């Protein structure tokens, strides 16, 4: 009987370790974004890629190690927009490479930078992310 419980316990641990992060395949909107601009961030379900939009659309890869996350530099389309929106986009994309970890708070995502700044994102539908 002990052997059965040991095997069951090991299976629970292994399944917990292999579970993909809960943000995968979902889209989010930055809360309290600079200048009240809509900033979205989404994560591909099939590969470690992120994407989003402010004025321009952006995309790139990310790496995970437990609760640590590292965003590769983003590729960005080159459209112009209102100055306040362009400034918010520039600043947000400048912060992404400084993100070092994440945590989930309910359905919301919090990205944490190397200086402790927290960026809160609310989960949104894929349609709202566009």
Residue pairs with C-beta under 8 A, 6 or more apart in sequence:
21 64
21 102
21 104
22 104
23 43
23 102
23 104
23 109
24 43
24 44
24 45
25 43
25 44
25 45
26 42
26 43
26 123
27 40
27 41
27 42
27 43
27 123
27 124
27 125
27 126
27 128
27 129
28 40
28 41
28 42
28 108
28 109
28 121
28 122
28 123
28 124
28 129
29 38
29 39
29 40
29 41
29 121
29 122
29 124
29 128
29 129
30 39
30 40
30 41
30 92
30 119
30 120
30 121
31 120
31 121
31 122
32 120
33 39
33 88
33 92
34 87
34 88
34 91
34 92
35 84
35 85
35 87
35 88
37 54
37 84
37 85
37 88
37 89
38 53
38 54
39 52
39 53
39 54
39 88
39 89
39 92
40 52
40 53
40 54
40 124
40 128
40 129
40 130
41 50
41 51
41 52
41 109
41 121
42 50
42 51
42 52
42 126
42 129
43 49
43 50
43 51
43 62
44 50
44 51
48 61
48 62
48 63
48 64
49 59
49 60
49 61
49 62
50 59
50 60
50 61
50 62
50 71
50 74
51 57
51 58
51 59
51 60
52 58
52 59
52 129
53 129
53 130
54 85
54 88
54 89
54 92
54 93
55 79
55 80
55 81
55 82
55 85
55 86
55 89
56 76
56 77
56 78
56 79
56 81
56 89
57 76
57 77
58 74
58 75
58 76
58 77
58 93
59 74
59 75
60 71
60 72
60 73
60 74
60 75
60 96
61 71
61 72
62 69
62 70
62 71
62 72
63 69
63 70
63 72
67 101
67 102
67 103
68 100
68 101
69 99
69 100
69 101
69 102
69 111
70 99
70 100
71 96
71 97
71 99
73 97
74 93
74 96
76 93
80 86
81 89
95 113
95 117
95 119
98 113
98 114
98 115
99 111
99 112
99 113
99 114
99 119
100 112
100 113
100 114
101 111
101 112
102 109
102 110
102 111
102 112
103 109
103 110
103 112
104 110
105 120
107 122
107 123
108 120
108 121
108 122
108 123
109 120
109 121
109 123
110 118
110 119
110 120
110 121
111 118
111 119
111 121
112 118
112 119
113 119
